[in-house]
């Protein structure tokens, strides 16, 4: 079997976490990044790849917030063309190309779309927009890898997507975009940063800033796993906390705490079985408040999304029964075989960190669908730089911008960003291994389809994932009857991917919580038995962790609240 032994994979395990915290507590780093979402992880990788010493802290788990709850698209954003955000779309399409071709081809893949047309005038109007989308992709340095768009008759569109009601469209336009495994991509950024020498630790809450006069020179923090209090010194601190930006700035106190206005917008997605929507392509169309996506994802479909103001719990944003009903209603306007509430396997909600007051197209009311997705870098206090806003696809640009701002004034010649060509953990060897699926399957007792799924999750590190199966063949079997996840993936989440608990494993490392109707509660005891020895849990701790997960609200939908208001 081909090996990737020369690649440093940035192993994240309890011993490495302890080492990172010890180094951070007893030394000073050039840049300390607070926030382990995609922008924070990207900033840590950007800084460490420039030769700086770097720390990265996350209060919960890597990608626990917005960065694991997206529509899982790496795209330019068609609707931003209508807002005349041509620069933003071009930038995002350039980044899409980099992800597909260089940075993370194992985690990002092309996906065909159809956009149904309902009125005669739409074809020239929408066609011109998608043609511009293609042009902006092709004039970017790295964005020309996908096929161009094509106009489809109704008959041709229905051949691609038989699930659509014939009377719901007059024709369609087909084009390509890309899907990304958001949580695993963010994790790959963290692991790549660690492989380059960054000190990374999740489960660490920043509770205050250390000041030398007016200057921020570090943070006060608590290791939530042990209760240990930490003081971490840094020449520059970067805040990349998304919808928690105002909370982070509030820790500065006084005039420095003046908020950068971030207005969270809630996006809800439903998950249904793959056989419930008969289509060989994704579907995109409008809703009164946002965009409707029908997105194929493994053995399931994602149906989303909403775009409504949100002021509730930001750690666990709730999807309500009204949200579910709204999305089902929007989807069923197009589907010949309507979806029902019983078809919904799981629901998840995420928050977009939209900037208020930065867009010429900002609405005067509470509508969030038209707020700008551009980002802003500010310096609330000397030594502290904050970034907010933006969209997932442009994380690398955001990371470079905030690091550029942070390193101003640092002694020495700090080079420019180097991440445009820096392949993420798992990217190396991926293409070659994809040509050996049959061989790998025979070697490990897996089907070719199982190997392909693993390669699109782990890329060139697949040998690490499967290594324990040689000693214990049971680890090569499925854990849950409703999920393709193998037991060895559960072990790997703890031994290499920094998982600290069941939710980390089931919600983000494997997505089993979104694939099974019981969110994995029926296998909680088996999961803790697999990860407990790695995390140092005794039998009592394992029992407590399993019991806590079983009664947790993961996967549950909140009672009815008013549905998202439709545009008049």
C-alpha positions, 0 to 999 in steps of 0.5 A, spaced: 500 500 500 502 506 498 504 510 504 504 518 505 510 517 511 513 523 509 507 528 510 507 531 517 499 530 519 499 535 525 496 529 529 492 532 535 491 528 541 491 529 549 498 529 549 499 534 544 494 539 547 497 538 553 504 540 550 501 546 546 498 549 553 505 548 557 508 551 551 503 557 551 503 558 558 511 558 559 513 562 553 511 568 548 508 567 541 508 572 536 501 571 534 495 568 538 489 567 535 482 566 539 477 563 535 477 556 532 472 557 526 475 557 519 477 564 519 481 563 526 484 556 523 486 560 517 489 565 520 493 561 525 496 557 518 497 563 515 501 566 521 505 560 522 507 559 515 510 566 515 515 563 520 512 566 526 510 563 532 503 562 533 498 559 538 490 558 537 485 557 542 478 555 541 473 555 547 469 549 545 471 545 539 474 546 532 468 549 527 463 548 533 460 554 531 458 557 524 464 553 521 460 546 521 453 549 520 453 552 513 450 549 506 457 546 505 458 550 499 465 553 496 461 558 491 462 565 489 454 567 491 450 568 485 445 572 489 451 577 490 451 579 483 444 582 484 447 586 489 453 588 485 458 585 489 462 583 483 469 584 487 466 579 492 464 574 487 470 574 483 474 573 489 470 567 492 470 564 485 478 565 485 478 561 492 473 556 490 478 554 484 484 554 489 480 549 494 478 545 488 485 544 485 490 545 490 489 546 497 483 541 499 481 537 493 479 531 498 474 535 501 472 540 495 468 537 489 464 540 483 457 539 484 452 540 478 446 545 479 440 546 475 436 553 476 429 552 474 426 558 470 418 559 471 417 565 466 420 567 459 423 573 461 428 570 466 432 566 461 436 572 458 436 575 465 438 569 469 442 567 463 446 573 463 448 573 470 450 565 470 454 567 464 457 573 468 459 568 474 462 563 469 466 569 466 468 571 473 471 564 474 475 564 468 478 571 469 480 569 476 487 566 476 485 559 479 478 559 478 477 555 471 476 548 473 469 547 472 465 546 466 461 552 463 453 553 464 448 551 459 441 552 457 436 547 458 429 546 455 424 543 460 425 536 458 432 536 458 432 539 466 427 534 468 431 528 465 437 531 470 432 532 475 425 528 475 424 530 482 421 537 479 414 538 478 413 539 470 408 544 471 413 548 476 418 550 470 419 552 463 426 550 462 432 551 466 440 553 466 445 548 468 452 550 471 457 548 476 459 550 483 463 546 489 461 543 495 466 543 501 466 539 508 466 545 512 467 542 519 473 537 516 476 543 512 476 547 518 479 541 522 484 540 516 487 547 517 488 546 524 492 540 523 496 543 518 497 549 522 500 544 528 504 540 523 507 547 521 509 548 529 503 552 531 500 550 538 493 549 538 488 547 544 480 547 544 476 547 550 480 553 552 476 559 554 479 566 554 476 570 560 480 577 559 486 580 556 493 582 559 495 589 558 501 593 559 499 600 559 494 600 553 497 595 549 494 588 549 500 583 551 496 576 552 490 573 554 487 570 561 484 563 559 481 557 563 482 550 561 475 547 561 478 540 561 481 541 568 479 548 570 487 550 570 488 558 569 492 560 564 496 567 562 498 566 555 503 572 553 503 574 545 506 580 541 500 580 537 493 577 539 488 576 533 480 575 535 476 571 530 470 569 534 465 570 528 458 571 532 461 572 538 466 578 536 462 583 540 463 578 547 470 578 545 471 585 544 467 587 551 473 583 555 477 589 553 473 594 557 472 601 557 472 605 550 476 599 547 470 595 548 466 599 543 463 593 538 464 592 531 456 591 529 455 583 527 448 581 526 447 574 526 443 571 521 440 564 522 440 559 516 437 552 517 438 546 513 434 539 513 437 532 512 432 527 508 434 520 505 437 520 498 432 516 495 427 521 497 429 526 491 430 523 484 435 527 481 442 527 478 444 534 480 443 539 485 437 544 485 437 552 486 432 557 486 429 563 490 425 563 496 421 569 499 427 570 504 433 567 501 435 561 497 433 554 496 438 549 495 437 541 494 444 539 495 446 531 494 450 530 500 453 522 501 447 518 502 442 524 504 440 531 501 441 537 504 434 542 504 436 549 506 436 555 507 433 560 511 436 567 512 432 571 518 435 575 524 437 571 530 438 574 537 438 567 541 443 562 544 449 563 539 452 557 542 446 552 540 442 556 535 435 553 535 431 550 529 424 551 530 418 547 527 416 553 524 423 553 520 422 546 518 415 547 516 417 553 512 423 549 508 418 543 507 413 548 504 418 551 499 421 545 497 414 542 496 413 548 491 418 544 486 417 537 488 413 532 484 413 527 490 412 532 496 417 531 503 413 530 509 415 532 516 417 524 517 422 524 511 426 529 516 432 525 519 435 531 522 435 538 522 441 543 524 442 551 524 447 555 524 449 563 524 452 567 519 456 573 522 454 579 518 457 586 518 451 591 519 453 598 517 458 596 511 454 595 505 451 600 500 445 595 500 444 595 507 436 594 509 433 599 513 429 594 517 431 587 520 432 583 513 439 580 513 439 577 506 442 583 503 447 585 509 454 585 506 458 578 506 464 583 506 469 583 512 472 588 516 479 588 520 479 593 526 484 594 531 480 596 538 487 596 542 494 596 541 496 589 540 489 586 538 486 586 532 479 583 530 476 580 524 469 579 523 464 578 517 465 575 510 463 568 508 466 561 508 469 561 501 473 567 502 476 565 509 483 564 506 483 572 504 480 574 511 486 570 514 491 573 510 488 580 511 488 580 519 495 577 519 497 582 515 494 587 520 497 584 526 504 583 524 505 591 522 510 593 527 513 587 528 521 587 528 524 583 522 522 582 515 515 578 516 513 575 509 507 576 505 502 570 506 504 563 503 497 560 503 495 560 496 499 554 495 500 550 501 496 544 501 492 542 507 493 535 511 490 530 507 491 533 500 498 530 498 497 523 495 489 524 494 489 523 487 494 517 486 490 514 492 483 515 488 486 511 483 487 505 487 480 504 491 479 497 489 486 495 491 485 499 498 478 496 499 481 489 498 487 490 503 482 492 508 476 488 507 472 494 504 468 496 498 470 501 493 465 505 495 467 505 502 474 507 500 472 513 496 468 515 502 474 515 506 478 518 501 474 524 500 474 525 508 481 523 510 485 524 503 492 521 504 491 520 511 487 514 510 492 509 512 492 512 519 485 511 519 485 504 517 491 502 521 488 499 527 483 495 523 489 490 522 489 489 529 482 489 530 478 487 524 471 489 528 474 497 527 472 496 520 465 495 521 459 500 521 458 503 528 450 505 526 445 502 521 443 508 519 450 511 518 456 509 513 461 511 519 466 506 521 468 504 528 476 506 526 473 513 524 471 514 531 478 512 534 481 516 529 477 522 532 480 522 538 487 519 537 489 524 531 483 529 530 483 533 537 476 530 539 474 531 547 467 528 547 462 525 544 459 531 540 465 533 537 466 526 534 458 525 532 457 532 530 463 534 527 468 529 526 464 524 523 457 527 522 453 521 525 449 525 529 446 528 522 445 521 519 441 517 524 434 519 526 437 518 534 443 522 533 447 516 535 444 516 542 443 508 541 451 507 540 453 513 545 456 507 550 460 504 544 463 511 542 465 512 549 468 505 550 472 507 543 474 514 545 475 513 553 481 510 553 484 515 549 482 521 553 483 517 559 476 516 562 475 511 567 469 507 567 465 512 571 467 517 566 465 513 560 458 512 563 457 519 565 459 522 558 454 517 555 448 519 559 449 526 558 449 525 551 443 521 551 439 527 554 442 532 550 438 537 545 442 535 539 438 534 533 432 536 537 427 541 534 424 547 538 417 548 539 413 552 534 415 560 533 413 565 528 415 562 521 420 567 517 416 573 515 415 572 507 417 578 503 411 582 501 
